[in-house]
Amino acid sequence: MKKNFFTFLLLLTLIVSCDESKTNLYNQNELIFVVEMNSTENKSADDIAKFSQYYTDAIDKTESNSLGWGFYQSGEKIILIERYLDSEAMMQHGKNVSEGGPLETHFTKFMEHFEINKIDVYGNSTDELKEFVKAFGLPFYFHPAYAKFSRN
């Protein structure tokens, strides 16, 4: 009897922990930023490729709540796709690249390499985030989600 009870508890624990780990795989608060850019006239394709790697590495080392980061060539345009855990993570990124932030000099170099045309934000952004990004003076377009899932 004790053995059956112990087996039952063990199975119940495994089932609950598996279900919780599956829940943790999904992030309903993730935000995806798609940044459409052009390279500045004085930068070669090689300059852009090297800087893109440099900047991506800096974000990877500095921002643990940035879930993904990638620069892509799209004809004459460059597309940067940024994935954030949530609105708070994106606001932290904004603080990091702002004056006095640990990535301030990196962002200065970023703006020497790229001209931002527009930034599409996919996901359910908080009002606080929408207000926060206004200070950057960039063209943000917000697209709330109807339904989605994201695995980390």
C-alpha positions, 0 to 999 in steps of 0.5 A, spaced: 500 500 500 505 504 501 509 503 495 503 504 491 501 511 494 509 513 493 508 511 486 502 515 485 505 521 488 511 520 484 507 520 478 503 526 480 509 530 481 512 528 474 505 530 471 505 536 474 512 538 473 512 536 465 505 541 465 509 547 468 515 546 464 511 546 458 507 552 460 514 556 461 516 554 454 510 559 452 511 567 453 505 571 451 508 577 453 514 577 447 515 583 443 518 582 436 521 589 433 522 589 425 526 595 424 527 597 416 533 600 415 538 603 410 546 603 410 549 610 410 552 612 404 559 611 407 559 604 409 560 598 405 557 591 405 563 589 409 562 594 414 555 593 415 556 585 416 562 586 421 558 592 425 552 587 425 556 582 428 559 587 433 553 590 435 549 583 436 554 580 440 554 586 445 546 585 445 547 578 447 552 579 452 549 585 455 541 584 455 539 577 458 531 579 456 533 580 449 530 573 446 533 574 439 537 579 435 538 579 427 540 583 422 538 581 415 539 583 408 533 584 404 535 587 397 537 594 398 534 594 405 537 592 412 532 588 416 533 588 424 529 583 428 529 584 435 525 579 440 524 581 447 521 578 453 516 583 454 515 591 454 520 592 460 525 588 457 525 593 451 525 599 455 531 596 458 534 596 452 532 603 450 535 605 457 542 601 455 543 605 448 541 612 451 546 617 454 549 614 460 547 607 458 552 601 457 551 601 450 551 608 449 557 608 444 555 602 441 548 605 439 552 612 437 556 607 432 549 604 430 546 610 428 553 611 424 551 605 420 544 605 419 538 610 417 532 607 420 526 608 416 520 605 420 520 600 426 514 595 426 512 592 433 508 586 434 505 583 440 501 587 446 505 593 448 504 596 454 502 603 454 508 605 458 512 602 452 509 606 447 510 612 451 517 611 453 519 610 445 516 617 443 522 620 446 527 617 441 523 620 435 523 614 431 517 612 427 514 606 431 508 602 428 504 598 433 501 591 431 497 588 437 496 580 437 490 577 436 493 570 438 500 567 438 505 563 442 512 563 443 517 558 445 523 560 448 
